[in-house]
Amino acid sequence: MGRQRSQIEVVERQIAVVDHDMEVLLAELGMHVLSLRQPVVGGDLSDAYQALAKEKLLLDNLTARISHLQQLGRSLQDANSHINTLKQRIASHEQDLRIVHGRIGVIAWEEASSEVLSEEIAGLLPMIGQRKEKVASLKARQEQVISRSDGSGTLLRLPMKLRAFLVSRRLEKYARGHEEFFIETGKAIADASAIRHLASNSAVALDEEYHAIADRIAAWREEMSLMHSRITRDKSKLEEVGVAGSVERKIQELEQTHRDKVRDVSQSAVAYAKRICALENPWKSVEVNAETLRCYDQIRRHERIRKQLEKRIGELHIESNIGELVFLIEQDEERIRHIRQMIEQHNRQIEDIQRSIGSNREKIGEYKRSLASSLERED
């Protein structure tokens, strides 16, 4: 009996697998027939066919919308990523450009100090003359303070040294500002396309290096502008399809709706396919492809397998019922044997009691005879 129950469970699991495969095959058959040039819609199939066609159209529209949003999302992501790359390139080359500006400024300063700076550049940079005068003034002041300190007495030497130290600090601080001054000077010369007016032998090479870097930066800025225009255009497209927030979040929402719709389509396809399979000859006057026939044949094969499994379960249930009845009969027979043993035991007890009764009656008879004899003797 336990063996049959175990076998029944095994067969029930096999039926569950067959049912799952059948569900998949029915859904596949429904979709195959839907895609035929001449689908099966006769009789009472029209409603099922129309329901499936409607669900499939909704699913296709949803799939197309998700694909469109994914494409726009990728376009925005690519554009933003490319803009970040361009920003990094521009920042790196702007630093290179500052170095070139600084080199140009240093050369211009040296030429101004040597009184060989061209008039074209000198006219652009009035601050060079002002800076030269400022540096010369600070240096003269420094030399004057040092000279006075060396010639001062003991009491005045310490204050003069302190003054000389302060003047030196001012000169150093002013000198440290040369870097930005050189960069600004070089930028003004470059912006005025006057690099080649420098007397230095490096002027031509610096001019070519400057234009190479500046052209790359300009090209990247133009490309970045195009990327921003593309982002604006893609965001407008998203607003047109009702997406004002995060594209990723909207896609996630639609994908969940898409999964639900796939389930609805599958259920409609199964319902349609079941009605097709209920027909005696569903392919009469219908041009059907090999894939559809293969699917249909597999469904019929699974139906036969399921019937065999159901038959086997019925047989196992009968065997299980027989086993249960045999078990009950064995229990009843065991009870009968037990009752018979009890009856035999009681019969033996009855016989013993009857013998005891007979013995006691004999004793009563003896006592009565003895009593009668005693009474006769008294008379």
C-alpha positions in Angstrom: 0.0 0.0 0.0 2.8 2.4 0.9 4.6 1.4 -2.4 1.5 2.3 -4.4 1.2 5.7 -2.7 4.9 6.4 -3.5 4.4 5.4 -7.1 1.3 7.6 -7.3 3.3 10.6 -6.1 5.9 9.9 -8.8 3.3 9.7 -11.5 1.6 12.9 -10.3 4.9 14.7 -10.5 5.3 13.4 -14.1 1.8 14.7 -14.9 2.7 18.1 -13.5 5.8 18.2 -15.8 3.6 17.2 -18.8 1.0 19.9 -17.9 3.7 22.5 -17.8 5.1 21.4 -21.1 1.6 21.4 -22.5 1.0 24.9 -21.4 4.2 26.1 -23.1 3.4 24.2 -26.3 -0.2 25.5 -26.3 1.1 29.1 -26.0 3.6 28.4 -28.7 0.9 27.0 -31.0 -1.4 29.9 -30.4 1.4 32.4 -31.4 2.3 30.3 -34.5 -1.3 30.2 -35.7 -1.7 34.0 -35.0 1.3 34.7 -37.3 -0.1 32.6 -40.2 -1.2 34.4 -43.3 -4.6 32.7 -42.9 -5.2 32.0 -39.2 -7.8 29.6 -37.9 -10.8 31.7 -37.0 -13.8 29.6 -37.9 -16.7 28.6 -35.7 -16.4 29.8 -32.1 -12.7 30.6 -32.5 -13.2 34.2 -33.6 -13.5 35.6 -30.0 -10.4 33.8 -28.8 -8.5 34.9 -31.9 -9.5 38.6 -31.5 -8.6 38.6 -27.8 -5.1 37.2 -28.6 -4.6 39.6 -31.5 -5.5 42.5 -29.3 -3.2 41.5 -26.5 -0.4 40.8 -28.9 -0.8 44.3 -30.5 -0.6 45.9 -27.0 2.5 43.9 -26.2 4.2 44.9 -29.5 3.4 48.6 -28.9 4.8 48.3 -25.4 7.9 46.5 -26.7 8.5 49.2 -29.3 8.1 51.9 -26.6 10.6 50.3 -24.3 13.0 49.9 -27.2 12.6 53.5 -28.1 13.1 54.7 -24.6 16.2 52.5 -24.2 17.6 53.9 -27.4 17.0 57.5 -26.1 18.4 56.5 -22.7 21.6 55.1 -24.3 21.9 58.2 -26.4 21.7 60.4 -23.4 24.1 58.3 -21.4 26.6 58.2 -24.3 26.3 61.9 -24.8 26.9 62.7 -21.1 29.7 60.2 -20.9 31.3 61.8 -24.0 30.9 65.3 -22.6 32.7 64.2 -19.4 35.5 62.8 -21.6 35.7 66.0 -23.5 35.8 68.0 -20.3 38.7 66.0 -19.1 40.5 66.4 -22.4 39.8 70.2 -22.4 41.0 70.6 -18.8 44.2 68.7 -19.5 44.9 70.7 -22.7 44.0 74.0 -21.0 46.7 73.2 -18.5 49.1 72.6 -21.4 47.9 75.9 -22.8 48.7 77.7 -19.6 52.2 76.3 -19.7 52.6 77.6 -23.3 51.2 81.0 -22.3 53.7 81.1 -19.4 56.6 80.3 -21.7 55.5 83.1 -24.1 55.2 85.5 -21.2 58.7 84.7 -19.9 60.2 85.3 -23.3 58.3 88.6 -23.6 59.5 89.6 -20.2 63.1 88.8 -20.9 62.9 90.6 -24.2 61.3 93.6 -22.5 64.1 93.6 -19.8 66.7 93.4 -22.6 64.9 96.3 -24.5 64.4 94.1 -27.6 60.6 93.6 -27.3 58.9 94.4 -30.6 56.7 97.5 -30.7 53.7 95.3 -31.8 53.9 93.3 -28.6 54.9 96.3 -26.4 51.8 98.1 -27.6 49.6 95.2 -26.4 51.3 94.9 -23.0 51.5 98.2 -21.2 51.7 96.3 -17.9 55.1 95.0 -18.8 56.6 98.5 -18.5 54.7 99.1 -15.2 55.9 95.8 -13.8 59.5 96.6 -14.9 59.3 99.9 -13.0 57.8 98.2 -9.9 60.5 95.6 -9.8 63.3 98.1 -10.4 61.9 100.3 -7.6 61.7 97.4 -5.2 65.3 96.3 -6.0 66.6 99.9 -5.7 64.8 100.2 -2.3 66.3 96.9 -1.2 69.8 98.0 -2.2 69.3 101.3 -0.5 68.2 99.7 2.8 71.0 97.2 2.8 73.5 99.9 2.1 72.2 102.1 4.9 72.1 99.1 7.3 75.8 98.3 6.6 76.7 101.9 7.3 74.6 102.3 10.5 75.7 102.2 14.0 74.9 99.4 16.5 71.6 101.0 17.7 70.2 101.6 14.2 71.6 98.4 12.5 68.8 96.1 13.9 65.9 98.3 12.7 67.5 98.7 9.3 68.0 95.0 9.0 64.4 94.5 9.8 63.4 97.0 7.2 65.7 95.3 4.6 64.0 92.0 5.5 60.5 93.4 4.9 61.6 94.9 1.6 63.0 91.6 0.5 59.8 89.8 1.5 57.8 92.3 -0.6 60.1 91.7 -3.5 59.8 87.9 -3.2 56.1 88.1 -2.9 55.9 90.3 -6.0 58.3 87.8 -7.8 56.0 84.9 -6.9 53.2 86.7 -8.7 55.3 86.5 -11.9 53.8 83.1 -12.8 50.3 84.4 -13.3 51.7 87.5 -14.8 53.7 85.5 -17.4 50.6 83.4 -18.2 48.4 86.5 -18.6 51.0 88.2 -20.7 51.5 85.1 -22.9 47.7 84.7 -23.3 47.4 88.4 -24.4 50.1 87.9 -27.0 48.6 84.6 -28.2 45.1 86.0 -28.4 46.4 88.9 -30.5 48.2 86.3 -32.8 51.5 88.1 -32.1 53.6 85.1 -31.0 55.7 85.2 -34.1 56.6 88.9 -33.4 58.8 87.7 -30.5 62.5 87.9 -31.3 63.2 84.5 -29.8 64.2 81.5 -32.1 61.4 79.6 -30.3 58.7 81.9 -31.5 57.6 79.8 -34.5 57.6 76.5 -32.6 55.6 78.1 -29.8 53.1 79.6 -32.2 52.6 76.2 -33.8 52.3 74.4 -30.4 49.8 77.1 -29.2 47.6 76.7 -32.3 47.7 72.9 -32.2 46.5 72.9 -28.6 44.0 75.7 -29.1 42.6 74.1 -32.2 42.1 70.8 -30.4 40.4 72.6 -27.5 38.1 74.5 -29.9 37.2 71.4 -31.7 36.3 69.6 -28.5 34.3 72.6 -27.3 32.4 72.5 -30.6 31.8 68.8 -30.2 30.7 69.3 -26.6 28.2 71.9 -27.9 26.8 69.4 -30.3 26.5 66.8 -27.5 24.5 69.4 -25.4 22.3 70.0 -28.4 21.8 66.3 -28.8 20.9 65.9 -25.1 18.4 68.8 -25.4 16.9 67.1 -28.5 16.6 63.7 -26.8 15.0 65.2 -23.7 12.5 66.9 -25.9 11.7 63.5 -27.5 11.3 62.0 -24.1 8.9 64.7 -23.0 6.9 64.1 -26.2 6.4 60.5 -25.1 5.4 61.5 -21.6 8.7 61.0 -19.8 9.7 64.0 -17.7 11.8 62.3 -15.0 14.3 59.4 -14.9 14.4 57.4 -18.1 15.7 54.3 -16.2 12.8 54.5 -13.7 10.2 54.8 -16.5 11.8 51.8 -18.4 11.6 49.8 -15.2 7.9 50.6 -14.8 7.3 49.7 -18.4 9.3 46.4 -18.2 7.1 45.3 -15.2 4.0 46.2 -17.3 5.6 44.3 -20.2 6.1 41.2 -18.0 2.4 41.3 -17.0 1.4 41.7 -20.7 3.6 38.8 -21.7 1.6 36.7 -19.2 -1.7 38.0 -20.6 -0.6 37.2 -24.2 0.5 33.7 -23.1 -2.8 33.0 -21.4 -4.8 34.2 -24.5 -2.6 32.1 -26.7 -3.2 29.0 -24.6 -7.0 29.6 -24.6 -6.9 30.1 -28.4 -4.8 26.9 -28.9 -7.0 24.8 -26.7 -10.0 25.7 -28.9 -8.0 24.8 -32.0 -7.0 21.5 -30.6 -10.7 20.8 -29.8 -11.4 20.8 -33.5 -11.5 17.5 -35.3 -9.4 18.8 -38.2 -8.1 22.3 -37.5 -5.9 22.6 -40.6 -8.7 22.0 -43.1 -8.4 24.6 -45.9 -5.6 26.3 -44.0 -2.1 26.8 -45.2 0.1 25.8 -42.3 3.9 25.7 -41.9 6.0 22.8 -40.6 6.7 24.6 -37.3 3.1 24.8 -36.5 2.4 21.2 -37.3 5.4 20.1 -35.2 4.0 22.0 -32.3 0.5 20.6 -32.8 1.9 17.0 -33.0 3.9 17.5 -29.8 0.7 18.7 -28.0 -1.2 15.6 -29.2 1.8 13.4 -28.1 1.7 15.0 -24.6 -2.1 14.5 -24.5 -1.5 10.7 -25.1 1.3 10.7 -22.5 -1.0 12.4 -20.0 -3.8 9.9 -20.6 -1.4 7.0 -20.1 -0.2 8.6 -16.8 -3.8 9.2 -15.7 -4.5 5.5 -16.5 -1.5 4.5 -14.5 -2.7 6.5 -11.6 -6.1 4.9 -11.8 -4.5 1.5 -11.8 -2.3 2.4 -8.8 -5.4 3.7 -7.0 -7.1 0.4 -7.6 -4.0 -1.5 -6.4 -3.9 0.8 -3.4 -7.6 0.2 -2.7 -7.1 -3.6 -3.0 -4.1 -3.3 -0.7 -6.2 -1.4 1.8 -9.0 -4.0 1.6 -6.5 -6.8 2.0 -5.1 -5.1 5.0 -8.6 -4.6 6.5 -9.4 -8.3 5.8 -6.2 -9.3 7.5 -7.1 -7.1 10.5 -10.6 -8.7 10.7 -9.2 -12.2 10.4 -6.7 -11.4 13.2 -9.6 -10.0 15.3 -11.6 -13.2 14.6 -8.7 -15.4 15.7 -8.4 -13.3 18.8 -12.1 -13.6 19.5 -12.0 -17.4 18.9 -9.1 -17.6 21.4 -11.1 -15.7 23.9 -14.2 -17.9 23.2 -12.1 -21.0 23.8 -10.7 -19.6 26.9 -14.2 -18.7 28.2 -15.5 -22.2 27.2 -12.7 -23.7 29.3 -13.7 -21.4 32.2 -17.3 -22.4 31.7 -16.4 -26.1 31.8 -14.3 -25.5 35.0 -17.2 -23.7 36.6 -19.6 -26.4 35.5 -17.4 -29.1 37.0 -17.2 -27.0 40.2 -21.0 -26.7 40.2 -21.4 -30.5 39.7 -18.9 -31.2 42.5 -20.6 -28.8 44.8 -24.0 -30.5 44.0 -22.6 -33.9 44.8 -21.4 -32.5 48.1 -24.8 -31.1 48.8 -26.3 -34.5 48.0 -23.9 -36.2 50.4 -24.7 -33.6 53.1 -28.4 -34.2 52.6 -28.0 -38.0 52.8 -25.9 -37.6 55.9 -28.5 -35.3 57.5 -31.3 -37.8 56.7 -29.4 -40.7 58.2 -28.8 -38.7 61.4 -32.5 -37.9 61.7 -33.5 -41.5 61.2 -31.2 -42.6 64.0 -32.8 -40.1 66.4 -36.2 -41.6 65.8 
